[in-house]
């Protein structure tokens, strides 16, 4: 028999099938969020987490979304630009900025689908500690083989552009100041 009939091949196929199923659910969820409320899955997840933790800072939101602060910051900037979130200076410490949902942000959440990240996080959390550690090590090793970048990854379905900045898929950018003057 060929190499494709080996236990190795069966393991590789099982892993790839599991990854494909996860990616398929994540993609479908992201498309549904964009279709229903015009937000990426990452933006919807950030809104939902802000709703659950009103007045969170960007760092607190990063912790709640299990994402690097710089990645969350980009998503928050987009939500602020869309007037779904506002930045509020803390009354206790003028150096601290708190995030708050606007009425428009709360309205979007009322009509939005449940973010799939909640189920993904629950699935990971349900694993026994030893299995979680093996998953961390295995996926980390695979990411290294794929030469995944060393910088903080963007939130799920919030992609980085060519310049390394995080961009929304198919996002239309506002014309530059030079283009507006022309």
C-alpha positions as CSV (number, residue, x, y, z in Angstrom):
1,X,0.0,0.0,0.0
2,X,1.1,3.6,-0.6
3,X,2.1,6.2,1.9
4,X,-1.5,7.6,1.9
5,X,-2.8,4.5,3.6
6,X,-0.5,4.7,6.6
7,X,-1.6,5.7,10.2
8,X,0.3,8.9,9.6
9,X,-1.9,9.8,6.6
10,X,-5.0,9.0,8.6
11,X,-3.8,11.3,11.4
12,X,-3.0,14.1,9.0
13,X,-6.4,13.8,7.3
14,X,-8.2,13.8,10.6
15,X,-6.3,16.9,11.8
16,X,-6.9,18.7,8.5
17,X,-10.6,17.7,8.5
18,X,-11.0,19.1,12.0
19,X,-9.2,22.4,11.0
20,X,-11.4,22.6,7.8
21,X,-14.6,22.1,9.9
22,X,-13.5,24.8,12.4
23,X,-12.5,27.3,9.6
24,X,-15.8,26.6,7.8
25,X,-17.9,27.4,11.0
26,X,-15.8,30.5,11.6
27,X,-16.2,31.7,8.0
28,X,-19.9,31.0,8.0
29,X,-20.3,32.9,11.2
30,X,-18.3,35.8,10.0
31,X,-20.3,36.0,6.7
32,X,-23.5,35.9,8.7
33,X,-22.4,38.7,11.0
34,X,-21.4,40.8,7.9
35,X,-24.7,40.0,6.2
36,X,-26.9,40.7,9.3
37,X,-25.2,43.7,10.8
38,X,-22.3,44.7,8.5
39,X,-19.6,43.8,11.0
40,X,-16.7,41.3,10.9
41,X,-16.9,38.5,13.4
42,X,-14.1,40.2,15.4
43,X,-16.0,43.5,15.6
44,X,-19.1,41.7,16.7
45,X,-17.2,39.7,19.3
46,X,-15.6,42.9,20.6
47,X,-19.0,44.6,20.9
48,X,-20.5,41.6,22.7
49,X,-17.6,41.6,25.2
50,X,-17.9,45.3,25.8
51,X,-21.6,44.8,26.4
52,X,-20.8,42.2,29.0
53,X,-18.1,44.4,30.6
54,X,-19.2,48.1,30.3
55,X,-16.4,50.6,30.7
56,X,-13.6,48.2,29.9
57,X,-10.3,49.5,28.8
58,X,-8.6,48.3,25.6
59,X,-6.3,46.1,27.7
60,X,-9.3,44.6,29.6
61,X,-11.1,44.0,26.3
62,X,-8.0,42.3,25.0
63,X,-8.0,40.0,28.0
64,X,-11.7,39.3,27.6
65,X,-11.2,38.4,23.9
66,X,-8.0,36.4,24.5
67,X,-6.3,38.7,21.9
68,X,-3.2,41.0,21.9
69,X,-3.9,44.6,22.9
70,X,-2.6,45.9,19.5
71,X,-5.1,43.7,17.6
72,X,-8.0,44.7,19.8
73,X,-7.1,48.4,19.4
74,X,-7.5,48.2,15.7
75,X,-10.9,46.6,16.0
76,X,-11.9,49.3,18.6
77,X,-10.8,52.0,16.2
78,X,-13.1,50.7,13.6
79,X,-16.0,50.4,16.0
80,X,-15.4,54.0,17.1
81,X,-15.3,55.2,13.5
82,X,-18.6,53.5,12.9
83,X,-20.0,55.2,16.1
84,X,-20.8,51.9,17.7
85,X,-18.3,52.5,20.6
86,X,-17.1,55.7,22.2
87,X,-13.9,56.3,24.2
88,X,-14.5,58.0,27.5
89,X,-11.9,59.5,29.8
90,X,-12.0,57.9,33.2
91,X,-13.3,60.2,36.0
92,X,-10.9,58.6,38.5
93,X,-7.8,58.7,36.4
94,X,-7.7,61.1,33.4
95,X,-4.9,59.0,31.8
96,X,-7.2,56.0,31.4
97,X,-9.6,55.6,28.6
98,X,-12.8,53.5,29.0
99,X,-14.9,52.1,26.2
100,X,-18.6,52.3,26.1
101,X,-21.3,51.1,23.6
102,X,-23.3,53.7,22.0
103,X,-27.1,53.4,21.4
104,X,-26.2,52.3,17.9
105,X,-23.8,49.7,19.2
106,X,-26.5,48.3,21.5
107,X,-29.0,48.2,18.6
108,X,-26.5,46.3,16.5
109,X,-26.1,43.7,19.2
110,X,-29.8,43.2,19.6
111,X,-30.1,42.2,16.0
112,X,-26.8,40.3,15.6
113,X,-26.1,36.6,15.7
114,X,-24.2,35.1,18.6
115,X,-20.5,35.4,18.0
116,X,-19.0,31.9,17.3
117,X,-16.0,32.8,19.4
118,X,-18.0,32.1,22.5
119,X,-18.5,28.4,21.4
120,X,-14.8,28.1,20.4
121,X,-13.7,29.4,23.7
122,X,-16.1,27.2,25.6
123,X,-14.8,24.2,23.6
124,X,-11.2,25.0,24.5
125,X,-12.1,25.7,28.1
126,X,-13.9,22.3,28.4
127,X,-10.8,20.4,27.5
128,X,-8.8,18.9,30.5
129,X,-5.7,21.0,31.3
130,X,-3.3,18.4,29.8
131,X,-5.2,18.3,26.5
132,X,-5.3,22.2,26.4
133,X,-1.5,22.2,26.9
134,X,-1.0,19.6,24.2
135,X,-3.2,21.7,21.9
136,X,-1.2,24.8,22.6
137,X,2.1,23.1,21.9
138,X,0.8,21.3,18.8
139,X,-0.8,24.3,17.2
140,X,2.3,26.5,18.1
141,X,4.5,24.0,16.4
142,X,2.4,24.0,13.3
143,X,2.3,27.8,13.2
144,X,6.1,27.8,13.4
145,X,6.4,25.3,10.5
146,X,4.0,27.6,8.5
147,X,6.3,30.5,9.3
148,X,3.5,32.4,10.9
149,X,4.6,36.0,11.7
150,X,6.1,36.9,15.0
151,X,3.9,39.9,15.5
152,X,0.5,39.7,17.3
153,X,-2.1,38.0,15.2
154,X,-5.2,39.9,14.4
155,X,-8.6,38.9,15.9
156,X,-10.3,36.1,14.1
157,X,-11.4,37.2,10.6
158,X,-9.8,40.7,11.0
159,X,-7.0,40.4,8.5
160,X,-3.7,42.2,8.1
161,X,-3.0,44.1,4.9
162,X,0.2,44.1,2.9
163,X,1.7,46.7,5.2
164,X,1.2,44.6,8.3
165,X,-1.8,46.6,9.4
166,X,-5.0,44.9,10.3
167,X,-7.7,45.5,7.6
168,X,-11.2,44.2,7.2
169,X,-11.7,41.9,4.3
170,X,-13.0,43.7,1.2
171,X,-13.0,46.9,3.2
172,X,-13.4,50.1,1.2
173,X,-11.0,52.8,2.4
174,X,-11.9,56.4,2.4
175,X,-10.2,58.5,-0.3
176,X,-6.9,60.1,0.8
177,X,-6.8,63.9,1.4
178,X,-5.0,64.2,-2.0
179,X,-7.7,62.2,-3.8
180,X,-10.4,64.3,-2.2
181,X,-8.8,67.5,-3.4
182,X,-8.4,66.2,-7.0
